[in-house]
């Protein structure tokens, strides 16, 4: 089970990346020709960044997330996926 501190860390990451969605949308536009869907690409960049920080938090503690931790992380992101997507769409010029 993910610790309360790590859950809070993940939530703060989601909040941060949503607040910076326009930057990630702009980055995704660089790949528009290759990916086609800028919003989906921005979502992937944001999700990858959050996932990387989640894994790094375990590495910093010299641990590896368990299967249950990974599933819980996935559920946390799924619960906020619509908010993340909305922040990307709202960042659209």
Buried (B, 14 or more C-beta within 10 A) or exposed (E): EBEEEBBEBBEEBBEEBBEBBBBBBEBBBEBEEEBEEBBEBBBBBBBEBBBEBBBEBBEEEEEEBEEEBBEBBEEBBEEBEEEBBEBBEEBEE
